[in-house]
Each structure stands twice: as C-alpha cells, then as structure tokens.
Amino acid sequence: MPIYESLFLLLAGLGVWFWLDTLKAREIGIRAAQAACAEEGLQFLDDTVAGAGLRFARDGDGRLQLRRVFVFEYSDTGDNRRSGSVTLLGHAVEWLHVRPHLYVVPKNDETLH
C-alpha cells in the first residue's frame, strides 16, 4: 500500500476517534451541567453545551490529556440567561462554574477541607 494511502487512513482514523471522544466528553459535560443546575434550583437552558476551548494538559499522574471547556446557559428567574461553564480533563469533570458559585470537583481520593 502506498505511503499516501496509509497516511490518509491513519489521519481518517484519528479524526473519527477525536470526533467520538469529543461526543462522549460533551455528554459528560451536559450531565454535569444539568446536575449542577438541578442542585441549585436553576433552569438549564437549551439542554446542551457548546465547546469553548481545547488544549493539552497534564493530569495528577503527569499523563497528557485533552482539557475541554464547554459553556452553557441557565436561568435563575425564568426570564433571563446567564452563562456557566464546565471544564473536563480527559473524561473527568475538573471545574464547573455556575455564577456566582464555582464548584471544584474533588478527585476520587481527595476531600475538600
């Protein structure tokens, strides 16, 4: 098989993997935003999140992961729109921001004191 065909197949495979991985991260972001809004008694608007940032970052073990930032809108009175955000490192929620609150999501082995 010529090198160009092999390179094309490799790039196509990476593209499909990235697309599916982003869809999974987006679903995790939606669930986290819905849960935070429900906990605070807020209305999660549009039932979706939108990608706002993507970069590489290291996790607590030093492994390189994708850090994705998603933004969403919610309402506290029912007739306004406010912005929130959720940051994922890999597939774990790292930060969730619903104004005026900032939630720091502890890792499984951490407690906040």
Secondary structure, DSSP 8 states (H G I E B T S, - for coil): --HHHHHHHHHHHHHHHHHHHHHHHHHHHHHHHHHHHHHHT-EE-TT--EEEEEEEEE-TTS-EEEEEEEEEEEESSSS--EEEEEEEETTEEEEEEETTEEEE---TT----
